[in-house]
Amino acid sequence: MSRDDSPTESEQPARPAPILTGAQRRYLRSQAHPLKPLVFVGEGGVSPAVVKAVDSALASHELVKVRLRQPEDKQAAAEALAAGTRAALCGVVGHTVVLYRPDPEEPRLALPRRD
């Protein structure tokens, strides 16, 4: 396959969101506690631009906080962000959403084992 025949990023199959146990979600929330929110969602809500910004932050950091500004439905907004970025929703605390998506080649965070 030549360079021109290789699939582009958009053509590669999408990885599903990781499935986490309760203990793993709790561990990730504890790791996210000292972090500052990297993406802020304004009054416009979850838009394609916001999803793209969160996707980029997850690619760089694996674990991110997203701050929602007066959402009508926090849980729905959090689930929309998780679905749009193929990330695991670790929790919603106040107006802050914690999302996790491991690096496909070199995960930086070691999660507790699944039992």
N, C-alpha and C positions, 0 to 999 in steps of 0.2 A: 504494500500500500504506500503510495507516494504521499508526500506532505499535503498535497492538494486534496487527496482522497480521505484524509483523516477526519473523523467526525468533529464538528465544532462543539463548543461547550453547551450550546442550546440543544444539540442533537443527542448528547449523551444521556443515558437513562437517569432519571431523577432518583436519588436515594430517598428511601422513606424516612420519616422521623424516627429517632431512636425511641424504643419502648423502655421506660424506666420503672423500677420498683419504687415503693414509697420511701424506702431507706435511701435510695440513690437520689431521689428528688430532694429529700431533706438534706442530704450531704451537699448537693449543689446549691441549695438555698443558703446553707451556712458559708459556702465558698464565695457566694455572690454578695454576702452581707457588706463587706468593706468596699465593694465596687461602687463607682458612680454610674448613673445612667448614661449610656452612650448615645441613645436616640430618644428624642422627645416627640411625642405625637400631639399635634395641636388640635384646635377646634374642628378642623376638617376631618379628623378621624384617621382610620387606617386607609391609606391610599396606596396606589402602586409605587409611588416614590418613597413612601415610608417603608413599605415591604422591601424595596431594593436597598434602602439604607440599613435596615436591620439585617438583611442577608449579607451585606458587605461586612458589618460589624461581627456577625457570627463567623464568617470566614477568617477574620483576623484574630478573634478572641475566644471562640467556642462557647463562652458563657457570658451573657450580656444582660444588662438591665435596661428596660425601656420604660420611660415615664409617660403616663397618659394624663392629658389635661382635661379634666371634667368630662369623662366619657359617659355616654348614656348607659351603656352596659359594659362594665369592665371585663367581665368574663368573656363575652362575645368578642370584644376587641382583642383580648389576649389570645383566644383560640384562632381568630383570623390571622394574627401575626404568626402564630406557630404553624398553621397550615400553609400560609403563603411562603414561609421560609423553610419548610420541612424540618422544623426544630421541635424539641420536646418542651412542653410547657412545664416548668418546675414549680411555678406558683405565682399567685397574685397577692401582693401585700400592699394594702392601701391602693394607691394609683400606680404602683410599680409592678411590672411584669418581669419575671426571670425566665429566660430562654436558654436552652442548651442544644448545640449541634456539634458533635465531635468532628475534628478534621478527619477526612476519609483516609488519609495516608499516615498521618502521625498525630494521634490524639495526645493533647498536652495534659489533660486531667485524667487521673486514675480513679475510676469509680469503685465504690465498694462492690464486692462480689454479689451476684444474685443468689439468694438462698430461698 
